Amino acid sequence: MLERKKIVTVLAATGLTLGLVSGLHATAQAAPSAAQTKNLAVFEGKKIDLSQNWGAAKACAVWRAMDGVSCFRTTAERDAHAAKLAARMSPAQAAATCTRPLHLYEHNGGRGRDLKFFDKGGAYQNLDRYNFNDQTSSYRTGSCKAHLAEHNGGRGYWYPGNTNANHYESAMRSGWNDRVSSILNY
C-alpha cells in the first residue's frame, strides 16, 4: 500500500509539472512580446511607437533596406532625409527599393498624415503597425506597382483602382475610403 501511494504521488507530481510546463509554453507562444507588437520609429532623435501614436509627426518613411522607419514634422524634412539616404545606397539596397515610393495619405487630396513605403517585394506591410489601418483616403504610387489590400497580409479584396507605377488618386473609389489594411510594392 505504501509503495502504491509513492507511485501515485510521483505520477501526480510529474503530471502537475508537465501540465505547468506545457501551460507556460502555450502562454509564451500565444502572447507576443512587447518587442513584437511595437513598431518603433525615429522622430527627432527619439524612438516612438507608431502602432500607438504618431505624436507631432506628420510624415513617415518606411525604408527597411536603408534605415528602418523615420518620422518628421513635415514632408519636406522627410524628403530631404530620403534624398540623403538615396545618395549613399549600395547596389543591393537599390535593388530592394522603389526609387519613388508609394504614398498613403490620411485624407483626400493628399492631405493629412503621409506614410511612404520605399521597400519593394517581400511580405505585405500591415498598416496597423503604423497606426494607419483603415485610414487611407488617397494615394500616389511611385516607381513600383502596388497592391492595396482590404485585410492584413494581403487578404480580402484588392483595391480595384489603378495601382500601376506613377499613378495618383486624390480620393479612393466608392466603398474604399478608409478600407486599406495592408500594402505591397512590387
C-alpha positions in Angstrom: 0.0 0.0 0.0 2.8 2.4 0.9 4.5 1.5 -2.5 1.3 2.3 -4.4 0.9 5.7 -2.5 4.5 6.7 -3.6 3.8 5.8 -7.2 0.6 7.8 -7.2 2.4 10.8 -5.6 5.2 10.6 -8.1 2.8 10.4 -11.0 0.7 13.2 -9.7 3.8 15.4 -9.3 5.1 14.5 -12.7 1.7 15.3 -14.3 1.5 18.6 -12.5 5.0 19.6 -13.6 4.3 18.6 -17.2 1.0 20.5 -17.1 2.7 23.6 -15.8 5.5 23.4 -18.3 3.2 22.9 -21.3 0.9 25.6 -20.0 3.8 28.0 -19.7 5.0 27.0 -23.2 1.5 27.7 -24.7 1.3 31.0 -22.8 4.7 32.1 -24.2 3.7 31.2 -27.7 0.2 32.8 -27.5 1.3 36.2 -26.0 3.5 38.2 -28.3 6.4 40.0 -26.6 6.3 43.8 -26.4 9.1 43.9 -29.0 6.9 42.1 -31.5 3.9 44.3 -31.1 5.7 47.6 -31.1 6.8 49.4 -34.3 9.5 51.8 -33.3 10.4 54.8 -35.5 12.9 57.6 -35.0 11.3 61.0 -34.6 13.6 64.0 -33.6 16.2 61.6 -32.2 13.8 59.7 -30.0 12.0 56.4 -30.5 8.3 56.5 -30.9 5.9 53.5 -31.2 4.0 54.2 -34.4 1.5 51.4 -33.7 0.2 53.6 -30.8 0.5 57.2 -31.8 2.4 59.5 -34.3 2.6 62.3 -31.8 3.7 65.5 -33.5 5.0 63.6 -36.6 3.1 64.2 -39.8 5.3 62.4 -42.4 6.9 59.0 -42.0 9.0 56.8 -44.3 9.3 53.1 -44.2 12.6 52.1 -45.8 13.9 48.9 -44.1 16.6 48.5 -46.7 18.2 51.7 -45.5 17.4 52.9 -42.0 14.0 51.4 -41.0 11.2 53.8 -40.1 11.8 57.6 -39.7 9.2 60.3 -39.0 9.3 64.0 -39.3 7.1 67.1 -38.6 6.9 68.0 -42.3 7.1 66.2 -45.7 10.0 68.5 -46.7 12.1 67.2 -43.8 11.2 63.6 -44.6 12.0 64.1 -48.3 15.4 65.7 -47.6 16.3 62.8 -45.3 15.2 60.3 -48.0 17.4 62.1 -50.6 20.4 61.8 -48.3 19.8 58.1 -47.9 19.3 57.5 -51.6 22.6 59.2 -52.3 24.5 56.6 -50.3 22.6 53.4 -51.4 24.5 50.3 -52.2 23.5 48.3 -55.3 21.9 45.7 -53.1 19.8 48.3 -51.3 18.9 49.9 -54.7 17.6 46.5 -55.9 15.3 46.2 -52.9 13.9 49.8 -53.2 11.3 51.6 -55.3 13.2 54.8 -56.4 10.0 56.7 -55.9 7.9 55.4 -53.0 4.2 54.6 -52.5 2.5 57.4 -50.6 -0.6 56.8 -48.4 -2.5 59.9 -47.3 -4.8 60.1 -44.4 -7.3 62.5 -46.2 -8.5 63.2 -49.8 -6.3 65.3 -52.0 -3.0 64.0 -50.5 -3.7 65.8 -47.2 -3.2 64.7 -43.6 -0.6 62.3 -42.4 1.6 61.0 -45.1 3.2 57.5 -45.0 5.8 56.5 -47.6 6.9 52.9 -48.4 10.2 52.5 -50.3 10.7 48.8 -49.9 10.0 46.5 -52.9 8.8 42.9 -52.6 8.9 40.8 -49.5 5.9 40.5 -47.3 2.8 42.7 -47.1 3.2 45.6 -44.8 0.2 45.6 -42.3 -0.9 49.2 -41.7 -1.9 48.6 -38.1 1.8 48.6 -37.3 1.9 52.2 -38.4 -1.4 53.3 -36.8 -2.8 53.7 -40.4 -5.2 50.7 -40.6 -8.4 51.7 -42.5 -7.2 55.4 -42.7 -6.1 55.7 -46.4 -8.2 58.2 -48.3 -5.8 59.0 -51.2 -2.6 57.6 -52.5 0.3 58.0 -55.1 2.2 55.0 -56.4 5.9 55.6 -57.1 8.2 53.7 -59.5 6.8 50.3 -58.4 3.3 48.8 -58.8 1.4 48.3 -55.6 -1.3 46.1 -54.1 -3.6 47.8 -51.6 -5.4 45.0 -49.7 -8.6 45.1 -47.6 -7.2 43.0 -44.7 -3.8 42.3 -43.1 -1.4 40.1 -45.0 -2.8 41.0 -48.4 -6.0 39.1 -47.6 -9.5 40.1 -48.7 -10.2 42.2 -51.7 -7.6 44.2 -53.5 -8.2 47.8 -54.3 -9.9 47.9 -57.8 -8.4 51.2 -58.9 -5.2 51.8 -60.8 -2.2 50.8 -58.7 0.3 50.7 -61.5 3.5 52.8 -61.2 3.3 56.6 -61.3 -0.4 57.0 -60.6 -2.2 59.4 -58.2 -5.7 59.1 -56.9 -7.0 62.1 -54.9 -9.8 60.1 -53.5 -10.4 56.3 -53.1 -13.0 54.6 -55.2 -16.5 54.2 -53.8 -16.5 51.9 -50.8 -12.8 52.0 -50.4 -12.2 55.2 -48.3 -10.5 54.1 -45.1 -10.6 50.5 -46.0 -7.0 49.5 -46.8 -5.2 47.4 -44.2 -2.0 46.2 -46.0 0.2 47.1 -48.9 2.9 45.6 -51.1 5.2 47.3 -53.6 6.4 45.0 -56.4 
